[in-house]
Amino acid sequence: HRWHLRGEYAVASENHGRPAYMRISVFPDVKTTGEVWIYYWDDRDGAEWCGWWFGPKVGHDEGWGFNPNRNARTPPRIGWKAPWNGSEDRGM
């Protein structure tokens, strides 16, 4: 699933005290369109949901990727899971 997340992102908003990033351009080999966001979700819904998410919009209940690093102020470079409930995807 991670291939459709590829692109360039820029800060477009904030969520739970951290920047939220929207994909602003898609790499030529990506065949999907639509919004993709990277955003932080705090522990208000439980510790298991706390961390950084890829999804179609901020706070959406459909997460495509997840990183449980709650200490990162910006999206972490390592430790991502795609799908969100899978094992770590080192290629992400």
C-alpha positions in Angstrom: 0.0 0.0 0.0 2.9 2.4 0.5 3.4 3.2 -3.2 0.3 5.4 -3.3 1.7 7.6 -0.4 4.7 8.7 -2.4 5.0 12.4 -3.3 6.1 15.7 -1.9 4.4 17.1 1.2 4.1 20.5 2.8 2.8 21.8 6.1 -0.9 22.7 5.5 -2.4 22.7 8.9 -1.9 21.4 12.5 -3.4 18.7 14.6 -3.0 18.0 18.3 -0.2 20.5 18.6 1.9 19.3 15.7 2.1 20.2 12.0 -0.1 18.3 9.5 1.3 17.8 6.0 -0.7 17.5 2.8 0.7 15.9 -0.3 1.3 18.7 -2.9 2.7 16.7 -5.8 2.7 13.1 -6.9 5.7 11.3 -8.3 5.3 10.3 -12.0 5.1 6.6 -11.2 2.2 7.0 -8.8 -1.1 6.2 -10.5 -3.4 7.5 -7.7 -4.9 10.8 -7.1 -6.7 12.4 -4.1 -5.5 13.9 -0.9 -3.0 12.2 1.3 -2.1 13.7 4.7 0.5 12.9 7.3 -0.7 14.0 10.8 -0.2 13.4 14.5 -2.9 11.9 16.7 -2.6 12.2 20.5 -3.7 9.6 23.0 -7.3 11.0 23.5 -8.7 7.9 21.9 -6.3 5.5 23.6 -2.5 5.0 23.6 -2.7 2.5 20.8 -3.9 5.3 18.4 -1.2 7.8 19.4 1.4 8.6 16.8 1.8 9.7 13.2 -0.6 8.7 10.5 -1.0 8.7 6.7 -4.7 9.0 5.7 -7.1 10.7 3.2 -7.7 13.6 5.6 -6.7 14.6 9.2 -8.4 12.4 11.7 -10.0 10.1 9.2 -10.8 6.6 10.5 -9.1 5.0 7.5 -5.3 5.1 8.2 -3.0 3.8 5.5 0.3 4.0 7.4 1.2 4.5 11.1 4.2 5.3 13.2 3.8 5.0 17.0 6.6 7.5 17.8 4.7 9.9 20.1 7.9 11.9 20.9 8.6 13.1 17.3 7.7 16.7 16.6 7.6 16.0 12.9 7.0 12.8 10.9 9.7 10.2 11.8 11.9 8.9 9.1 11.9 5.3 10.3 9.5 3.0 12.1 6.5 3.2 9.8 3.9 0.4 9.3 1.8 0.0 6.2 -0.8 -1.2 6.6 -1.2 0.7 9.9 -1.6 -2.6 11.9 1.1 -4.5 10.1 4.8 -4.9 10.9 7.4 -2.2 10.3 8.0 -1.5 6.7 11.7 -0.5 6.3 11.1 0.7 2.8 8.8 3.5 3.9 
